[in-house]
Amino acid sequence: MADTGFTTDQREREASGAHAYGRYLEEFEEGDVYKHWPAKTITEGDHHLFCLLTMNHHPLHLNDVYAGKSQQGQNVVVGPMVYSLALGMSVSDVSGKAIANLSTAELSHPAPVFHGDTLFVESEVLEKRESKTKPDRGTVKVHTRVYNQDGVLVAEFKRLVLVPRRTPGDGAAAADDEPGHTASGD
């Protein structure tokens, strides 16, 4: 069979000019803010499917009559869907090369999300640390913020991601090593 140049290797595919997916540890800089693209409009169908798949049948999310009599006056998008979308929207910029997602912290929903809202997500790099014991990796901590189409903050969270280095370092980092974790990335 003739060599067609087909490869499944991510580095080779990106070297062809394809969009880079995720970043290596060396590519993160504290203070950088990634404005993730594209944005996502939440439809009623998206929301109802998410609720049904996750077995969340609360009428505030699925019943127009019930929700219409609530404090919000309409269906409210379930928080885990907002978080899941924001996390997914950040993958190509933050954790596309992740070895593992180590933790999520400080998740909050300061304002509700409704059917028809469009989510815009951005992540700020808070910290980058090389592993003390494994020179081929390190951790990156990001603060992800979710805004609706009016610029209202509707969710935010921090997460710690274990990412590979492009080239192994000497392991002499000034940070604590990552906790033992064997799960794969996103």
C-alpha positions in Angstrom: 0.0 0.0 0.0 1.3 3.4 -0.9 2.2 5.9 1.9 -0.6 8.4 1.9 0.9 10.5 4.7 -2.0 9.6 7.0 -1.1 10.0 10.6 -3.1 9.8 13.9 -0.2 11.5 15.8 -1.4 14.9 17.2 2.0 16.6 16.9 2.3 15.5 13.2 -1.2 16.7 12.4 -0.6 20.1 14.0 2.7 20.4 12.2 0.7 20.3 8.9 -0.8 23.6 9.9 -3.9 22.2 11.6 -5.3 24.2 14.5 -3.3 23.4 17.7 -5.5 21.7 20.2 -4.5 22.5 23.8 -1.1 23.8 25.0 2.1 22.4 26.3 3.3 23.6 29.7 5.8 26.0 28.1 3.1 27.7 26.2 1.2 28.9 29.3 2.1 32.3 30.9 0.6 33.5 34.1 -1.8 36.3 33.5 -2.7 35.2 30.0 -6.4 35.3 29.2 -7.9 33.0 26.5 -11.2 34.1 25.1 -12.6 30.8 24.0 -14.3 30.5 20.6 -17.0 29.8 19.5 -19.7 30.9 21.9 -22.7 28.7 22.5 -26.4 29.6 22.5 -28.4 27.3 24.8 -31.6 26.1 23.2 -34.6 24.6 25.0 -33.9 21.3 23.3 -30.2 21.3 24.4 -31.3 22.0 28.0 -34.1 19.5 28.1 -31.9 16.7 26.7 -29.1 17.5 29.2 -31.7 17.4 32.1 -33.1 14.1 30.9 -29.7 12.5 30.3 -28.5 13.5 33.8 -31.8 12.5 35.4 -32.5 16.0 36.7 -36.3 16.3 36.4 -36.8 19.4 38.6 -39.8 21.3 37.1 -37.9 24.6 37.3 -35.8 23.2 34.4 -38.4 21.3 32.4 -41.9 22.6 33.1 -42.9 26.0 31.6 -46.0 26.4 33.8 -44.1 25.7 37.0 -41.1 27.8 36.0 -43.4 30.7 35.0 -44.7 30.9 38.6 -41.1 30.8 40.0 -39.0 33.7 41.2 -37.3 33.8 37.7 -40.6 33.6 35.8 -39.2 31.1 33.3 -37.1 27.9 32.9 -33.6 28.2 34.4 -30.8 26.3 32.8 -29.4 23.7 35.2 -26.0 24.7 36.6 -24.1 21.6 35.7 -24.9 22.2 32.0 -23.4 25.7 32.2 -20.3 24.3 33.9 -20.1 21.4 31.4 -20.4 23.7 28.4 -17.8 26.2 29.8 -15.4 23.3 30.6 -15.8 21.9 27.1 -15.5 25.3 25.4 -12.1 25.8 27.2 -10.6 22.5 26.2 -9.0 23.5 22.9 -7.2 26.4 24.6 -6.5 24.9 28.1 -6.6 21.1 28.4 -6.6 19.7 24.9 -3.2 18.1 25.6 -4.0 17.3 29.3 -2.7 14.2 31.0 -5.5 14.7 33.6 -7.8 17.2 35.1 -6.8 17.2 38.8 -9.4 19.4 40.5 -12.2 21.9 40.1 -12.8 24.4 42.9 -14.8 27.5 43.8 -17.6 26.8 41.3 -20.3 29.4 41.6 -23.4 30.6 39.6 -23.9 34.3 40.5 -26.7 34.8 37.9 -29.2 32.5 36.2 -29.0 31.3 32.6 -32.1 31.0 30.5 -33.1 29.3 27.2 -31.7 31.4 24.3 -28.8 32.9 26.3 -25.4 32.7 24.6 -22.4 31.8 26.7 -19.0 33.4 26.2 -16.2 31.8 28.1 -12.7 32.9 29.0 -9.9 31.5 31.1 -7.1 33.3 32.9 -3.9 31.5 33.7 -3.3 31.9 37.5 -0.3 29.6 37.9 2.1 27.3 36.1 4.4 24.8 37.9 6.8 22.2 36.7 6.7 18.8 38.4 9.5 18.2 40.9 9.7 14.5 40.1 8.5 14.1 36.5 10.3 16.4 34.0 7.9 15.7 31.2 4.9 17.5 32.9 3.6 20.2 35.1 0.4 21.8 36.4 -1.6 24.8 35.2 -4.3 26.5 37.3 -6.9 28.6 35.5 -9.8 30.7 36.5 -12.7 30.3 34.0 -15.4 32.8 33.7 -18.7 32.4 31.9 -20.7 35.5 30.6 -24.0 35.8 28.9 -24.6 37.9 25.8 -25.1 41.0 28.0 -21.7 40.6 29.7 -23.3 39.3 33.0 -21.1 36.8 34.9 -23.2 33.7 35.1 -20.6 31.1 36.3 -17.0 30.8 37.3 -14.6 28.2 38.6 -11.0 27.3 39.0 -9.3 24.1 37.9 -6.0 22.5 38.0 -4.8 20.6 34.9 -1.8 18.3 34.5 -0.2 19.0 31.1 2.8 17.6 29.3 5.9 19.6 28.5 6.9 20.0 24.9 10.5 19.0 25.9 11.2 17.4 29.3 12.9 19.8 31.8 15.4 19.0 34.5 12.6 18.6 37.1 14.0 21.4 39.3 10.8 23.3 39.9 10.0 25.5 42.9 6.5 24.1 43.3 4.8 21.2 45.0 4.4 18.1 42.8 1.1 17.1 41.5 -1.0 14.7 43.6 -1.1 11.0 42.5 -3.8 10.8 39.8 -4.3 8.3 37.0 -7.3 9.6 35.2 -7.0 10.7 31.6 -7.7 14.2 30.3 -11.0 15.5 29.1 
